[in-house]
Amino acid sequence: MSATQQLWVVLRSNTPAQFRRPTQVQTKNCKNVDNFIDAIKKKLQLPHPPQDITVHLIEDGPAMEPDEALPTQNTKQTALVVAVPPPPGTSPGRLT
């Protein structure tokens, strides 16, 4: 994916069954999920190291592989789910 476009993502909240508001992240220079995680980290200002951030097609789905190609498009309703570890001292939900 070399053309500049944006994909919708939603950060999974640390509160079970709650999501934050969807947002769009530019895919410029993102050839795969690994590159896109760097763009997500920058856009959402996540303090987590990239290796702790996972991207999922659906909430309960498996994490996409780092070398996996990005979807060519999505909508706010089909936003990719971004999961990060819970803050220290909290109990994890299904995805955080």
C-alpha positions in Angstrom: 0.0 0.0 0.0 1.9 3.0 -1.2 -0.8 5.5 -2.0 -1.7 7.9 0.8 -5.0 6.9 2.3 -6.4 6.5 5.8 -7.8 3.5 7.7 -10.2 3.7 10.6 -8.9 2.4 14.0 -10.3 2.3 17.5 -8.3 1.9 20.6 -9.7 -0.7 22.9 -10.4 0.9 26.3 -9.0 -0.6 29.5 -12.6 -0.8 30.7 -14.1 -4.1 29.4 -16.6 -3.8 26.6 -15.9 -0.1 26.1 -14.2 1.4 23.1 -12.8 4.9 22.5 -14.0 7.0 19.6 -12.8 5.7 16.1 -10.1 7.8 14.4 -8.4 7.7 11.0 -4.6 6.9 10.7 -2.7 7.7 7.5 -1.2 4.6 5.8 1.4 6.6 3.8 4.6 4.5 3.6 2.9 1.6 5.4 3.6 -1.6 3.5 2.3 -3.9 6.3 0.9 -4.1 9.8 4.3 -3.5 11.4 4.7 -0.2 9.6 1.1 0.8 10.4 1.7 0.2 14.1 4.3 2.9 14.0 1.8 5.3 12.4 -0.9 4.3 15.0 1.6 4.8 17.9 2.4 8.3 16.6 -1.2 9.4 15.9 -2.7 8.0 19.2 0.4 9.1 21.2 0.8 5.7 22.8 3.6 5.3 25.3 3.8 1.6 24.7 6.7 0.1 22.7 5.6 -1.1 19.2 6.0 -4.7 20.0 3.3 -4.4 22.7 0.7 -3.0 20.3 -1.5 -5.3 18.3 -4.0 -4.7 15.5 -7.1 -6.9 15.1 -9.7 -7.1 12.3 -12.4 -7.6 15.0 -12.5 -7.4 18.8 -12.2 -11.1 19.5 -10.1 -11.9 16.5 -6.4 -12.9 16.5 -3.8 -10.2 16.2 -2.8 -9.5 12.6 0.7 -10.6 11.8 3.4 -7.9 11.4 4.1 -8.8 7.8 0.4 -9.0 6.9 -0.9 -6.6 4.3 -3.3 -3.8 5.4 -6.9 -3.8 4.3 -7.3 -1.5 1.3 -10.2 0.3 2.9 -12.5 0.3 5.9 -15.2 2.3 7.5 -15.8 3.8 11.0 -18.1 0.8 11.6 -15.4 -1.7 10.6 -12.5 0.0 12.3 -9.4 -2.0 13.1 -9.1 -2.7 16.8 -5.9 -1.5 18.4 -4.9 -3.3 21.6 -2.3 -2.3 24.2 -1.4 -3.8 27.5 -3.3 -2.5 30.6 -1.5 0.0 32.9 0.5 -1.7 35.7 -1.6 -2.7 38.6 -4.9 -3.2 36.7 -6.5 -6.5 35.6 -6.6 -7.1 31.9 -9.8 -7.6 29.9 -10.1 -9.6 26.7 -8.3 -6.9 24.7 -6.9 -3.8 26.3 
